[in-house]
Each structure stands twice: as C-alpha cells, then as structure tokens.
Amino acid sequence: MTELDADLDHIIPSSVLPPSWAKLVVGFVSLVCFARSYDGDFVFDDSEAIINNKDLRADTPLGDLWHHDFWGSRLSSNTSHKSYRPLTVLTFRINYYLSGGFHPMSFHVINILLHGGISVLMVDVFSVLFGGLQYTSKGRRLNLAPRSSLLAALLFAVHPVHTECVAGVVGRADLLGALFFLLSFLGYCKAFRETGNKEGTHSTFWVLLSILLGAVAMLCKEQGITVLGLNAVFDIFVIGKLNVLEMVQKVLHKDKSLENTGILRNGGLLFRMTLLASGGAGVLYMRWKIMGTGPPAFTEVDNPASFADGMLVRAINYNYYYSLNAWLLLCPWWLCFDWSMGCIPLIKSAGDWRVTAPVALWLCLIGLICQALCSEDSHRRRILTLGLGFLIIPFLPASNLFFRVGFVVAERVLYLPSAGYCMLLTFGFGALSKHTKKKKLVAAVVLGILFINMLRCIIRSGEWRNEEQLFRSALSVCPLNAKVHYNVGKNLADKGNQTAAIRYYREAVRLNPKYVHAMNNLGNILKERNELQEAEELLSLAVQIQPDFAAAWMNLGIVQNSLKRFEAAEQSYRTAIKHRRKYPDCYYNLGRLYADLNRHVDALNAWRNATVLKPEHSLAWNNMIILLDNTGNLAQAEAVGREALELIPNDHSLMFSLANVLGKSQKYKLNGLLMDC
C-alpha cells in the first residue's frame, strides 16, 4: 500500500476497499448523479446532430458516414465543420434503429450508462496512476492504492462539469472518446504485464493494440488521439523512471555517469516511442487526408480571441480562457451551455483586473511542475507528473495552440482533463491529512465536496431536460451572451409567445449588432404582426451584413411583396435562390408573387420547381391546382391533383381542391369519393 493511501485512511473506510465494492460504489454514484436526465428532450445541438442528420436514417448508405462530418455534411464541403466522428454517428444510427425513431430516452440512457462505465474504469486507471505497475506471479496486477483510486474515481464520477457530456446527447462523442482513451491507456499498461516490468522488455502486441484503440478514440472524438502522448509520458516517467532533477545535476556537474543513464540506453523505450510517434503521425495524416480541405472556417463570434489584433492580446486571452477552464474544474457552479458571443469580453489591456487569473493559474502550474520534476520523493514525482499529464495533454486540442477552435470555453472538452484534476485533488487531500491533526475535518470536507457536487449534478441534469430550462439557466451565468437571449427568444416564439420573444431577440441584437439570425427571426415575427417597415429594415441589414444569407433574402422578399414592392421582392427571391439553389420554400413564395402579378406561366414553373425539390410541398401543389382551375385548365388541374395525391395521399386540402375541379368537369362520382375521404 502506498504512503498516500495510508494518509487517506480517515477518509475512505476499509469496508469499501475490495475492488468489486469500490467499483460498485462508483458506478452507483455516477448513475444517481445523472439519472434525472434519462427522459429529457433533444436539446440545443442535438437537433442538428441527430434530428436533422440524414446519416441516422436507413436510406442513407452506411459508407456515407465515413465521408461526412459529425453533422451530416460532406467533409469536402467548404462549409463543413470538419468534426470527423463516424463511430459516434454510427452509435446514434444504431440507437435510432433500435428505438424505432427519434425517441430521446434511449439516447439518454446510453449516455448515462457510458458515464457509469467510464467512472468504473477510472478505478483501474487511478490505481495504476497512484500505485504504479506491479504484478503477481500469475500476471494479475496489484492495486497498491485502493483508497486513493476510489476517492479519485468518486470525485470524477460526481463532477458537475460532466453534465453537458452526459445529459446532452451529442456529448456521447466525448464519452466514447474517453472510453477508448482509457482502454488504450490500460492496454499500454498490459504491455508490461508478462515481462515482469524488466528493463527494456514489453509486449509489442499490446503497444500496437493501444495505438489502434487510440485511433478508435479519435474516430469518436478528435482529442482521443492524445492518449498516445499520455502513454509516452507514462512510459518515460514510470516505466523508464526518468528523474529530471538527477539528470540536470549530472549535466551541470559534467558527470560521466550520464552516458550510462538507463533511460538513454533503453532500447525498448526508444522502440516504443518510435511506435507511438509513427502510429500517431500515421493516424493524423489519414485524418487530414479524409478531411479533404483545409481546417474549418470559424467566425469572430465563435472565438473572438483568435481574431484579436496582436499576438500579445491573443496570448493573454487564450491564457485567460485556460484559467476559466481551471475554475470550472475547481468550482463547477456556474455552468452554461454556450460561452460564445460576448459571454467573455476580450481583455484588451494589461490594466484589466482579469489578467490576475492567468497569472495565478501559471503560478500554480509552475509550482506543480517543479514538484513533479524536481522532488526527491519518487512517489510524489510520479503522481504529480501523471496528474498534470492527464490534465494538460487531453486539453491540448482545445487550447488554440495548434489550430483555431470554434469555441471560447466548452465544458465538454474538460471530461478527460477532469481526471487529472481529480488525481491532483486526491493527492492534495492526502498531503493535507498527513500534515494536520484534524483528520476528521479533512474527511468532512471531502464528503462535503462529494455531496455538493452530487447535488449540483442532479440540479444541472434537470436543467438539461428541456430547452426552456437550459436556455434560461444561462441568463444568470452569461447575461452578455447574445446567443443565450436568441435561444430563449426562439423557444418562446416556438411556443407562440411572440411578445416575450421580441424582447429577447431585441436584446440579442443589442448585444451583438451583427447577429443576423436574431435579426431574421425578429423580422419574421414583426412581419407576422404586420410591422412591415421595421421588418424590412432588419432583414435588409441582415443581408447587408451577410450577403449569402438565403433565408433572410427570402423573408425580405415576402415583406417587400406585402409592401407591394414587387420588383424588389422578385430580386430578393432570386438572390436567395442564387445562394441556395435547392430552396423549395423560396420557389413557392416566388410563385405567389408571380400569381399576384398575373404571370401565370412563371407562377406554375416556380411551384413546379418547389415540388421537384420537395415532393411533399402541399401548398405548392395546391396553388398549382387552384391556379389551373381558375384559368379554366381543368384537365391539367386534374392531372396535377392526381399527381399530388399519389405523393401525399392523405392531404385533405388537395382532395378538396381536386374535388372542385372534378365537380366543374361533371365527374361527380369521383368527386363524391374524394369528399367521402
């Protein structure tokens, strides 16, 4: 048993130390924390990733999953998000198939179970990180740190920052990525099982399998590939037993024994590092080739710091974002579904008090790094090094260091780094218990943190059950976030509360004067309330800011048509179609314009285009029947009506229109049959 475990004796009772009991406790607690979200709705990004994602439907070939991004768009498209997670999408598709449609409960249950399984797996991972690798003569790994591994796993299981990953269905990407990340790490540990941890010896099979599992993790979520970096750190500092302080002292004193240092002469270690480096490079190369084009194009509202003038301003803000992520791990009480669009104003001068946050963060990190590298206690060196490795390495893809990311702060990317935080926190509790006589007070603090975090998880899971609660919960956390106000307004508008929706849309536009989607939605509501002048101003401004915004062009055309500005309306419709060629609703509205102008042939052509693009477009079919009927083309009207009913057999408005045509054609028997329907 390790020294740290002995220090935790007053916190973790011996009755729960057997591995099966420890895993049972962790699994149960993890399920209790997030069980409240099991019957929640699809919320926020779930709509695009699941409901509107054609890759989940049976009529989409399975092979398309390997050429599409997470949202169902082709990777080769310039508008693609480039999030390549085909294995996660495959699980969504299986969910959809087994549940017989878009029933959110089955999706949520799988997420909750995944988190429970990962939390249980964390017991084994932490036992390696805290206790090292030692095996019995039968090849069974010894758990030399049962108390510390249990406490760290409990802290991980109940951390509220995980709510987005567990309660939000799209968070399954992070859960699956974490699952295979941990399996890859444990697989790498098994490479030293049969060798008895002899210097330079290993099982190449397990090393290669670990690389393969790392690739699988990356196909679930991009940061999964970082497990290869963690494996390398583990190998160098735990298996290779690198002592940085000792090496530095030998270099400074020009000690000739440096040449005989074991790690420098360890051929097995060099071979494993070569395998990890070449495997990682190969996987990343294939990922880049599949991506098709360059990196995704994000906008300033997605990540304002990356668009800031001057490298110094960008660096300060990036480091401020790191400190906010650290604060979410330390105090996960203020959680928000989205941190973009002004939620976190840029730091533009050194006089901003917020610069103290990154300074404090780096002072803590430097102190921990110095202890990790220079402590004379080998046990402390190992724990701090691996804890920092688990905290930092999985976070690197979200750090903006290698490429621009599409967010400011995202709670979901902290799922894996939180394991490193829980490890460091457990080490801190052990050190505190060792150096204080008030051990019961330390135990009370630990139990208090676990209880409070459990309570926060339960509350936050409830907020993720539906969009109204989720969006409103963000108003107090990010009152400057225009997207929060936009989403609250959209939710109210969907429920028919236009007056309240207008208020939130106006606030969204005030906070972000270039928020074209808020302008478009606000313009739509004003159009319906016959406030046409303001609606036209808003929609005109929206297309001026974003000239390729097809929906705003179409809505502008509708307003201009209502204002009897027919030429301008036609031009707006045409511009919308230019930017979105497959736009059936725009063709439908263009047809209405032509009908008002008595351009009957043009109207029929526009409506025909709408039905070609969207065969179930009932309004376009109906207008064609009525127009042909009104112009005396009864035979053609009947043919169009029959064609429409073949595609939409249960549409009563089409039956009624066709019945009128048949009545005028004196086909009363058919007319009666339709009316009976």
C-alpha positions in Angstrom: 0.0 0.0 0.0 1.3 3.5 -0.9 2.1 6.2 1.6 -0.8 8.3 0.1 -3.2 5.5 0.8 -2.2 5.4 4.4 -2.8 9.2 4.6 -6.4 8.7 3.3 -7.2 6.1 6.0 -9.5 8.5 7.9 -11.4 9.4 4.7 -12.0 6.1 3.0 -13.2 3.2 5.3 -11.6 -0.1 4.8 -15.0 -1.8 4.3 -15.3 -0.5 0.8 -11.8 -1.2 -0.3 -12.3 -4.6 -2.1 -12.2 -3.8 -5.9 -15.7 -5.1 -6.6 -17.2 -3.0 -3.8 -15.2 0.1 -4.9 -16.4 -0.2 -8.5 -20.0 -0.9 -7.3 -20.0 2.3 -5.2 -18.5 4.4 -8.0 -20.9 3.0 -10.6 -24.0 3.6 -8.4 -23.0 7.1 -7.5 -22.3 8.1 -11.2 -25.7 6.8 -12.2 -27.5 8.6 -9.4 -25.9 11.9 -10.4 -27.2 12.0 -13.9 -30.3 9.7 -13.8 -32.6 12.7 -13.8 -31.8 13.3 -17.5 -32.9 9.9 -18.7 -36.3 11.1 -20.1 -35.1 14.5 -21.3 -35.7 16.0 -24.7 -33.3 16.5 -27.6 -31.8 20.0 -26.8 -29.5 22.5 -28.4 -27.0 20.9 -30.7 -29.0 17.6 -30.6 -31.3 19.0 -33.2 -28.6 19.3 -35.8 -26.5 16.3 -34.9 -29.4 13.9 -34.5 -32.9 15.0 -35.7 -31.7 16.8 -38.8 -28.8 14.4 -39.5 -29.7 12.2 -42.5 -26.8 9.8 -41.7 -29.0 8.3 -38.9 -31.7 7.2 -41.4 -31.8 3.8 -43.0 -32.0 5.2 -46.5 -28.5 6.7 -46.2 -25.8 4.2 -47.1 -23.5 3.3 -44.2 -20.5 4.2 -46.3 -21.6 7.9 -46.3 -20.7 8.1 -42.6 -17.0 7.8 -43.5 -17.3 10.8 -45.8 -19.5 13.1 -43.7 -18.8 15.2 -40.7 -20.5 14.9 -37.3 -23.4 17.0 -38.5 -24.1 15.0 -41.7 -22.4 17.4 -44.2 -19.8 16.2 -46.7 -16.2 16.7 -45.3 -15.1 18.1 -48.7 -17.6 21.0 -48.4 -16.1 24.4 -47.5 -19.0 24.8 -45.0 -18.2 21.6 -43.2 -17.4 21.8 -39.5 -14.7 19.1 -40.1 -15.7 17.3 -36.9 -15.0 13.7 -38.1 -16.6 11.3 -35.6 -18.1 8.4 -37.7 -18.1 5.9 -34.9 -20.2 8.2 -32.7 -22.6 8.8 -35.5 -22.8 5.1 -36.0 -24.0 4.6 -32.4 -26.6 7.3 -33.0 -27.8 5.4 -36.0 -28.0 2.1 -34.1 -29.9 4.0 -31.3 -32.3 5.3 -34.0 -32.8 1.9 -35.5 -33.4 0.0 -32.2 -35.7 2.6 -30.7 -37.7 2.9 -33.9 -37.2 6.6 -34.5 -36.2 9.8 -32.7 -37.1 8.7 -29.1 -34.7 10.6 -26.9 -35.0 8.3 -23.9 -32.9 5.5 -25.4 -30.2 8.0 -26.5 -30.0 9.5 -22.9 -29.9 6.1 -21.2 -26.9 5.0 -23.3 -25.1 8.2 -22.3 -25.8 7.7 -18.6 -24.6 4.1 -18.8 -21.4 5.1 -20.7 -20.5 7.6 -18.0 -21.1 4.9 -15.4 -18.9 2.5 -17.2 -16.2 5.1 -17.6 -16.3 6.0 -14.0 -15.9 2.4 -13.0 -13.0 2.0 -15.4 -11.4 5.1 -13.7 -10.9 3.0 -10.6 -8.4 0.8 -12.5 -6.8 3.8 -14.2 -6.3 5.6 -11.0 -4.9 2.5 -9.3 -2.2 2.5 -12.0 -1.6 6.2 -11.8 -1.3 6.2 -8.0 0.1 2.8 -7.3 2.2 2.0 -10.3 2.5 -1.3 -12.1 3.2 -4.4 -10.1 2.0 -7.9 -10.9 1.7 -11.2 -9.1 3.4 -14.4 -10.4 0.1 -15.2 -12.2 0.2 -11.9 -14.1 -2.5 -10.2 -12.1 -2.0 -6.5 -11.4 -1.8 -5.5 -7.8 -3.9 -2.4 -6.7 -1.4 -0.7 -4.3 -3.6 2.4 -3.9 -7.2 1.3 -3.2 -8.2 4.3 -1.2 -6.8 7.0 -3.4 -8.0 5.3 -6.6 -11.5 5.0 -5.1 -11.6 8.7 -3.9 -10.3 10.0 -7.2 -12.9 7.9 -9.2 -15.7 9.2 -6.9 -14.6 12.8 -7.5 -14.6 12.1 -11.2 -18.0 10.4 -11.2 -19.7 13.3 -9.5 -18.1 16.2 -11.2 -20.8 18.6 -12.4 -18.8 19.8 -15.4 -19.6 16.4 -17.0 -23.3 17.2 -17.2 -23.1 18.6 -20.8 -21.5 15.3 -22.0 -23.9 13.1 -20.2 -27.2 15.0 -20.3 -26.6 16.3 -23.8 -26.9 13.5 -26.4 -24.1 15.0 -28.6 -21.8 14.6 -25.6 -21.6 10.9 -26.5 -18.7 11.8 -28.7 -16.7 12.8 -25.6 -17.9 9.8 -23.7 -17.0 7.3 -26.4 -13.7 9.1 -26.9 -12.9 8.9 -23.2 -13.9 5.2 -23.1 -11.4 4.2 -25.8 -8.8 6.6 -24.4 -8.9 4.8 -21.1 -8.9 1.4 -22.8 -5.9 2.4 -24.8 -4.0 3.5 -21.7 -4.8 0.3 -19.8 -3.8 -1.7 -22.9 -0.5 0.1 -22.9 0.0 -0.9 -19.3 -0.6 -4.5 -20.2 2.4 -4.3 -22.5 4.5 -4.8 -19.3 2.4 -7.4 -17.6 4.1 -10.6 -18.9 7.6 -9.2 -18.9 7.6 -8.6 -15.1 8.5 -5.0 -15.9 12.1 -6.0 -16.8 14.1 -3.1 -18.2 13.6 -2.7 -21.9 11.1 -5.6 -22.3 7.5 -5.3 -23.4 4.7 -6.9 -25.4 4.7 -5.3 -28.8 1.2 -6.7 -29.4 -0.3 -4.6 -26.6 1.6 -1.5 -27.7 0.1 -1.8 -31.2 -3.3 -2.5 -29.8 -3.0 0.6 -27.6 -2.3 2.6 -30.8 -5.3 1.1 -32.5 -7.5 1.9 -29.6 -6.2 5.5 -29.7 -7.2 5.7 -33.4 -10.7 4.4 -32.5 -10.9 7.0 -29.7 -10.1 9.7 -32.3 -12.9 8.4 -34.6 -15.2 9.1 -31.7 -13.8 12.5 -30.7 -10.7 14.2 -32.0 -8.9 14.6 -28.7 -8.8 10.8 -28.3 -5.5 10.6 -30.2 -3.8 12.5 -27.3 -3.8 9.2 -25.4 -0.6 8.3 -27.2 1.0 11.4 -25.6 -0.1 10.2 -22.2 1.2 6.7 -22.9 4.6 8.2 -23.8 4.7 10.2 -20.5 3.7 7.1 -18.5 6.4 5.1 -20.2 9.2 7.6 -19.7 8.5 8.6 -16.1 7.0 5.4 -14.7 8.5 2.5 -16.7 11.7 4.4 -17.6 11.9 6.0 -14.2 13.3 9.3 -15.5 14.5 11.6 -12.8 14.8 15.1 -14.3 16.5 16.6 -11.3 19.1 13.9 -11.2 19.8 14.3 -15.0 20.1 18.1 -14.7 22.5 17.7 -11.8 24.7 15.3 -13.8 24.7 17.7 -16.8 25.7 20.7 -14.6 28.5 18.7 -12.9 29.5 17.0 -16.2 29.1 13.7 -14.6 30.5 10.9 -16.9 27.9 8.5 -15.5 25.3 10.4 -17.5 26.2 8.3 -20.5 25.2 5.2 -18.6 21.8 6.5 -17.6 19.4 3.7 -18.0 16.8 5.7 -20.0 19.3 6.7 -22.6 20.5 3.2 -23.1 17.0 1.6 -23.0 16.4 0.3 -26.5 12.9 -1.0 -25.6 11.8 2.5 -24.6 13.2 4.1 -27.8 11.4 1.4 -29.8 8.1 2.1 -28.0 8.5 5.8 -28.5 9.1 5.2 -32.2 5.9 3.1 -32.4 3.9 5.7 -30.6 5.2 8.6 -32.7 4.9 6.8 -36.1 1.4 5.5 -35.2 0.2 8.9 -34.1 1.7 10.6 -37.2 0.1 8.0 -39.5 -3.3 8.4 -37.9 -3.1 12.2 -38.0 -2.1 12.0 -41.7 -5.0 9.8 -42.6 -7.3 12.2 -40.6 -6.0 15.1 -42.6 -6.4 13.3 -45.9 -10.0 12.3 -45.1 -10.8 15.9 -44.1 -10.4 16.8 -47.8 -9.7 20.5 -47.5 -8.1 22.9 -45.0 -9.3 23.5 -41.5 -12.9 24.7 -40.9 -13.6 28.5 -41.2 -14.8 29.9 -37.9 -16.1 33.4 -37.3 -15.2 36.0 -34.8 -18.2 35.4 -32.6 -17.2 31.7 -32.3 -13.7 32.5 -30.9 -13.0 36.3 -30.7 -9.6 35.9 -29.1 -8.2 34.2 -32.2 -9.3 37.2 -34.3 -7.8 39.8 -31.9 -5.2 42.2 -33.2 -1.7 41.4 -32.0 -0.1 38.2 -30.7 0.2 39.5 -27.2 -3.6 40.2 -26.9 -4.4 36.8 -28.3 -1.9 35.1 -25.9 -3.4 36.9 -22.8 -6.9 36.0 -23.8 -6.0 32.4 -24.5 -4.4 32.1 -21.1 -7.5 33.7 -19.5 -9.6 31.0 -21.2 -7.3 28.4 -19.6 -7.9 29.9 -16.2 -11.7 29.9 -16.8 -11.5 26.2 -17.6 -9.4 25.6 -14.5 -12.0 27.5 -12.5 -14.8 25.3 -13.9 -12.9 22.3 -12.6 -12.3 23.9 -9.2 -15.8 25.4 -8.7 -18.3 24.0 -11.2 -21.2 26.0 -10.0 -21.6 28.5 -12.9 -22.2 26.3 -15.9 -23.5 27.4 -19.3 -24.5 25.6 -22.5 -22.6 28.2 -24.6 -19.9 30.6 -23.7 -19.6 32.5 -27.1 -21.0 35.8 -28.4 -19.8 38.2 -25.8 -20.2 36.0 -22.8 -16.5 36.5 -22.0 -15.4 40.0 -23.2 -11.8 40.3 -24.6 -9.0 41.5 -22.4 -7.5 44.4 -24.3 -5.1 46.0 -21.8 -2.8 45.0 -19.0 -4.9 47.1 -16.7 -7.8 44.7 -16.8 -8.0 43.0 -13.4 -8.8 39.7 -15.1 -5.1 39.3 -16.1 -4.6 38.2 -12.5 -6.4 34.9 -13.3 -3.9 33.5 -15.8 -1.0 34.7 -13.5 -2.5 32.8 -10.6 -3.0 29.7 -12.9 0.6 29.7 -14.1 2.0 30.2 -10.6 0.1 27.1 -9.5 1.1 25.1 -12.6 4.8 26.1 -12.3 4.8 25.1 -8.7 3.3 21.7 -9.5 5.6 21.2 -12.4 8.7 22.0 -10.3 7.5 19.5 -7.7 6.7 16.9 -10.4 10.2 17.2 -11.9 12.4 18.1 -9.0 11.0 16.4 -5.9 13.3 13.9 -4.3 10.3 11.8 -3.4 9.8 9.4 -6.4 6.2 8.6 -5.5 5.3 12.3 -5.4 7.1 12.9 -8.8 5.1 10.1 -10.4 1.7 11.2 -9.1 2.2 14.9 -10.0 3.7 14.1 -13.4 0.8 11.8 -14.4 -1.8 14.0 -12.8 -0.5 17.0 -14.8 -0.2 14.8 -17.9 -3.8 13.7 -17.6 -4.9 17.3 -17.0 -3.0 19.0 -19.8 -2.4 16.5 -22.7 -6.1 15.8 -23.5 -6.8 19.5 -23.3 -4.2 20.5 -25.9 -6.5 20.2 -29.0 -8.8 22.8 -27.4 -6.0 25.1 -26.4 -5.8 27.1 -29.7 -2.0 26.4 -29.8 -2.1 24.2 -32.9 -5.2 25.4 -34.7 -8.1 27.7 -34.2 -11.1 26.1 -32.4 -14.7 27.1 -32.8 -15.5 28.0 -29.2 -14.3 30.1 -26.3 -14.9 27.7 -23.4 -16.6 24.3 -23.7 -17.4 22.2 -20.7 -17.5 19.1 -22.8 -13.7 19.2 -23.5 -13.0 19.0 -19.8 -14.4 15.5 -19.5 -10.9 13.8 -19.7 -8.8 16.6 -18.2 -11.0 16.5 -15.1 -9.5 13.0 -14.4 -6.1 14.8 -13.9 -7.7 17.4 -11.7 -9.3 14.7 -9.6 -6.0 12.9 -9.2 -4.2 16.1 -8.1 -7.1 16.9 -5.7 -6.8 13.5 -4.2 -3.1 13.9 -3.7 -3.8 17.3 -2.1 -6.2 15.8 0.4 -3.7 13.1 1.2 -1.0 15.6 1.8 -3.3 17.8 3.9 -4.4 14.8 6.0 -0.8 13.9 6.6 0.2 17.3 7.9 -2.8 18.1 10.1 -4.1 16.6 13.3 -7.7 17.5 12.3 -8.2 14.5 10.1 -11.9 14.3 10.8 -12.3 17.8 9.4 -10.5 16.8 6.2 -12.8 13.8 5.9 -15.8 16.1 6.4 -14.5 18.5 3.7 -14.1 15.6 1.2 -17.5 14.2 2.0 -19.0 17.7 1.7 -17.4 18.2 -1.7 -18.8 14.8 -2.9 -22.3 15.6 -1.6 -22.4 19.2 -3.0 -21.1 18.0 -6.4 -23.7 15.2 -6.5 -26.4 17.7 -5.7 -25.2 20.1 -8.4 -25.1 17.2 -10.9 -28.7 16.4 -10.1 -29.8 20.0 -10.4 -27.9 20.6 -13.6 -29.2 17.4 -15.2 -32.7 18.7 -14.6 -31.8 21.9 -16.4 -30.7 19.9 -19.4 -34.1 18.0 -19.6 -35.6 20.6 -22.0 -34.5 23.7 -23.9 -36.6 26.2 -21.9 -34.8 25.3 -18.6 -31.4 25.0 -20.3 -31.6 28.4 -22.0 -33.0 30.2 -19.0 -30.3 28.8 -16.7 -27.7 30.5 -18.8 -29.2 34.0 -18.4 -27.7 34.5 -15.0 -24.3 32.9 -15.9 -23.8 34.7 -19.2 -26.1 37.7 -19.4 -23.8 39.3 -22.1 -24.2 36.2 -24.4 -26.3 37.2 -27.4 -26.8 33.5 -28.3 -28.4 32.8 -24.9 -31.0 35.6 -25.4 -31.5 34.4 -29.0 -32.2 30.8 -27.9 -34.6 31.9 -25.1 -36.4 34.1 -27.7 -36.6 31.3 -30.2 -38.0 28.9 -27.6 -40.7 31.4 -26.7 -41.5 32.0 -30.3 -42.0 28.3 -30.9 -44.5 28.3 -28.1 -46.4 31.2 -29.6 -45.3 33.8 -27.1 -44.3 36.4 -29.7 -44.3 39.4 -27.3 -41.7 37.9 -25.0 -39.8 36.5 -27.9 -39.4 40.0 -29.4 -37.9 41.3 -26.2 -35.2 38.6 -26.1 -34.5 39.0 -29.9 -34.0 42.7 -29.5 -31.6 42.1 -26.6 -29.7 39.6 -28.7 -29.3 42.2 -31.5 -28.4 44.9 -29.0 -25.6 42.7 -27.5 -24.4 41.7 -31.0 -25.4 44.2 -33.7 -24.2 41.8 -36.3 -26.3 38.8 -35.2 -28.1 38.1 -38.5 -30.0 35.1 -37.3 -31.6 37.1 -34.5 -32.4 39.9 -37.0 -34.0 37.3 -39.3 -36.2 35.8 -36.6 -37.2 39.2 -35.2 -38.0 40.4 -38.7 -40.2 37.3 -39.3 -42.3 38.0 -36.1 -42.7 41.7 -37.0 -43.8 40.6 -40.5 -46.5 38.4 -38.9 -47.6 41.3 -36.7 -47.8 43.5 -39.8 -45.0 45.8 -38.6 -43.6 45.7 -42.1 -41.3 48.8 -42.2 -39.2 47.7 -39.2 -39.2 44.1 -40.5 -37.8 45.3 -43.9 -35.1 47.4 -42.1 -33.9 44.4 -40.0 -33.9 42.0 -42.9 -32.1 44.4 -45.2 -29.5 44.9 -42.5 -29.1 41.2 -42.1 -28.4 40.6 -45.8 -26.1 43.6 -45.9 -24.0 42.0 -43.1 -24.2 38.5 -44.6 -24.9 38.7 -48.3 -25.2 34.9 -48.7 -27.9 34.6 -46.0 -30.6 32.9 -48.2 -33.3 32.7 -45.6 -33.1 36.4 -44.8 -33.3 37.2 -48.6 -36.4 35.1 -48.9 -38.1 36.7 -45.8 -37.1 40.2 -47.2 -38.9 39.3 -50.4 -42.0 38.3 -48.5 -42.0 41.6 -46.7 -41.4 43.6 -49.9 -44.2 41.7 -51.6 -46.6 42.7 -48.8 -45.5 46.3 -49.3 -46.4 46.0 -53.0 -42.7 46.4 -54.0 -42.9 43.6 -56.5 -39.7 44.2 -58.4 -37.6 44.3 -55.3 -39.4 41.2 -53.9 -38.6 39.3 -57.1 -34.9 40.3 -56.9 -34.7 39.2 -53.3 -36.2 35.8 -54.1 -33.8 35.4 -57.0 -30.9 36.3 -54.8 -32.0 33.8 -52.2 -32.1 31.0 -54.8 -28.7 32.0 -56.1 -27.2 31.4 -52.7 -29.3 28.3 -52.0 -30.2 26.5 -55.2 -32.3 23.8 -53.6 -34.8 26.1 -51.8 -38.4 24.9 -52.3 -40.0 27.4 -49.9 -38.4 30.3 -51.8 -39.7 28.9 -55.2 -43.2 28.7 -53.5 -43.1 32.3 -52.4 -41.7 33.4 -55.8 -44.7 31.6 -57.4 -47.1 33.5 -55.2 -45.5 36.8 -56.3 -46.0 35.8 -60.0 -49.6 34.8 -59.3 -50.3 38.2 -57.8 -48.8 39.8 -60.9 -50.9 37.5 -63.2 -47.7 35.9 -64.6 -49.4 32.5 -64.5 -46.8 30.6 -66.5 -44.0 31.8 -64.3 -46.0 31.0 -61.2 -46.7 27.5 -62.3 -43.0 27.0 -63.2 -41.9 28.3 -59.8 -44.3 26.0 -57.9 -43.3 23.1 -60.1 -39.7 23.7 -59.1 -40.8 23.7 -55.4 -42.5 20.3 -55.8 -39.5 18.8 -57.7 -37.2 19.9 -54.8 -39.7 18.9 -52.1 -42.4 16.4 -53.5 -44.4 16.7 -50.3 -44.8 20.5 -50.6 -48.6 20.6 -50.2 -49.0 24.3 -50.6 -47.2 24.4 -53.9 -49.3 21.5 -55.3 -52.5 23.1 -54.0 -51.7 26.5 -55.6 -51.0 24.9 -58.9 -54.4 23.1 -58.9 -56.2 26.3 -57.9 -54.5 28.5 -60.5 -55.1 26.0 -63.3 -58.7 25.7 -62.1 -59.2 29.4 -62.0 -57.7 29.8 -65.5 -60.0 27.1 -67.0 -57.4 24.4 -67.5 -59.5 21.8 -65.8 -57.8 18.7 -67.4 -54.3 19.9 -66.5 -55.6 20.8 -63.0 -57.0 17.3 -62.6 -53.7 15.7 -63.8 -51.7 17.9 -61.3 -54.1 17.0 -58.5 -53.9 13.3 -59.1 -50.1 13.5 -59.3 -50.0 15.3 -56.0 -52.3 12.8 -54.2 -50.1 10.0 -55.3 -47.3 11.6 -53.4 -49.4 13.0 -50.5 -52.4 10.6 -50.4 -53.9 11.9 -47.1 -53.8 15.6 -47.7 -57.4 16.9 -47.3 -56.7 20.3 -48.8 -55.5 18.6 -52.0 -58.6 16.4 -52.0 -60.9 19.4 -51.7 -59.2 21.3 -54.5 -59.3 18.3 -56.8 -62.9 17.6 -55.9 -63.8 21.2 -57.0 -62.0 20.6 -60.3 -63.8 17.2 -60.8 -67.2 18.9 -60.0 -66.6 21.5 -62.6 -65.7 18.7 -65.1 -69.0 17.0 -64.1 -67.2 13.9 -62.8 -69.5 13.6 -59.8 -68.8 10.0 -58.8 -65.1 10.7 -58.4 -66.0 14.0 -56.7 -68.1 12.1 -54.2 -65.4 9.6 -53.5 -62.9 12.3 -52.7 -65.4 14.2 -50.5 -66.1 10.9 -48.5 -62.3 10.6 -47.9 
